[in-house]
Amino acid sequence: MVETVREMIEEFKSKTGVDKVVLVSRTGMYMEGDDIENQDTFSAMSAIVLGAAETATSALGTVERICVEIEKGVLLTITAAGRRGVLAVISKEDHWNEIVELKEKLKGVI
C-alpha cells in the first residue's frame, strides 16, 4: 500500500508528538501539511532560509538541518526533503532522528 504525503506526515506526528509539519517546494510554495499562521510567508521563508544556508556553506558540505529556538522552548527545524522539498517541523523537543526517517520516506514521493 502506497502512503500519501499527508498520511506520512500524520503518522510522523502521531508517533512523535510534534506540533506542526509543513512541506514546501524549493521555490517556497506550500505543498502539504498543517495550517500555520501566515502560511505563505512561512513557506517562502523556510525555503529561502534553507537555500541561503546551502549557498553560504556550499564549500563546507551539505546542510543537514537548520534549528531555530523560539520562545517557550519551541523548536523550528528546517531541512531538505529530497531535491524538490523543504520540510519544516515545529516541536517542543528535538526529533531529529525521526525527522530523518520522514525525510527518507518523502524522498521517494517528492
C-alpha positions as CSV (number, residue, x, y, z in Angstrom):
1,M,0.0,0.0,0.0
2,V,1.4,3.4,-1.0
3,E,1.2,6.1,1.6
4,T,0.3,9.6,0.6
5,V,2.4,12.5,1.8
6,R,-0.5,13.5,4.1
7,E,-0.5,10.0,5.6
8,M,3.3,10.1,6.1
9,I,3.0,13.4,7.9
10,E,0.1,12.3,10.1
11,E,1.9,9.1,11.1
12,F,5.0,11.0,11.9
13,K,3.1,13.5,14.1
14,S,1.2,10.7,16.0
15,K,4.5,8.9,16.9
16,T,6.5,12.0,17.9
17,G,4.1,14.4,19.4
18,V,5.3,17.1,17.0
19,D,3.1,20.2,16.9
20,K,3.2,21.2,13.2
21,V,4.8,19.8,10.0
22,V,4.8,21.8,6.7
23,L,6.2,20.6,3.4
24,V,7.1,23.3,0.9
25,S,8.7,23.3,-2.5
26,R,12.2,24.7,-3.0
27,T,10.5,27.7,-4.5
28,G,8.6,28.3,-1.3
29,M,5.1,27.1,-2.3
30,Y,3.1,25.3,0.3
31,M,2.7,21.6,-0.7
32,E,1.2,19.7,2.2
33,G,1.0,19.6,6.0
34,D,-0.5,21.6,8.8
35,D,-2.1,25.0,8.5
36,I,0.0,27.7,10.1
37,E,-0.4,31.4,10.6
38,N,1.0,33.4,7.7
39,Q,1.4,30.2,5.8
40,D,2.5,31.8,2.5
41,T,5.2,33.8,4.3
42,F,6.3,30.9,6.5
43,S,6.5,28.6,3.4
44,A,8.5,31.1,1.4
45,M,10.9,32.0,4.2
46,S,11.5,28.3,5.1
47,A,12.7,27.7,1.6
48,I,14.7,30.9,1.5
49,V,16.5,30.2,4.8
50,L,17.5,26.7,3.7
51,G,18.6,27.9,0.3
52,A,20.7,30.7,1.9
53,A,22.4,28.3,4.3
54,E,23.2,25.9,1.5
55,T,24.7,28.7,-0.6
56,A,26.7,30.1,2.3
57,T,28.1,26.7,3.2
58,S,28.5,25.2,-0.3
59,A,32.3,24.9,0.1
60,L,32.0,23.3,3.5
61,G,29.5,20.5,2.9
62,T,25.8,19.6,2.8
63,V,23.4,21.4,5.2
64,E,21.7,18.8,7.3
65,R,19.3,21.0,9.2
66,I,18.7,24.5,10.5
67,C,17.3,24.6,14.0
68,V,15.8,27.8,15.4
69,E,14.9,28.0,19.1
70,I,11.8,30.1,19.6
71,E,10.5,31.4,22.9
72,K,8.9,29.0,25.4
73,G,11.2,26.1,24.3
74,V,9.7,25.7,20.8
75,L,12.0,24.5,18.1
76,L,11.7,25.1,14.3
77,T,13.7,22.5,12.3
78,I,14.1,23.1,8.6
79,T,15.7,20.5,6.3
80,A,15.8,19.4,2.7
81,A,13.3,16.7,1.8
82,G,14.6,15.3,-1.4
83,R,15.7,17.5,-4.3
84,R,12.4,19.4,-4.5
85,G,11.2,19.8,-1.0
86,V,11.8,21.6,2.3
87,L,10.5,20.2,5.5
88,A,9.7,22.5,8.4
89,V,8.9,20.9,11.8
90,I,7.7,22.8,14.8
91,S,8.1,20.9,18.1
92,K,8.8,21.3,21.8
93,E,11.6,18.7,21.7
94,D,14.3,17.7,19.2
95,H,13.0,15.0,17.0
96,W,15.9,14.9,14.5
97,N,16.2,11.1,14.3
98,E,12.5,10.8,13.5
99,I,12.7,13.7,11.0
100,V,15.5,11.9,9.2
101,E,13.2,8.9,8.8
102,L,10.4,11.0,7.5
103,K,12.8,12.7,5.0
104,E,13.8,9.3,3.7
105,K,10.1,8.3,3.2
106,L,9.3,11.6,1.4
107,K,12.4,11.3,-0.8
108,G,10.6,8.5,-2.8
109,V,7.5,10.6,-3.3
110,I,8.5,14.2,-4.0
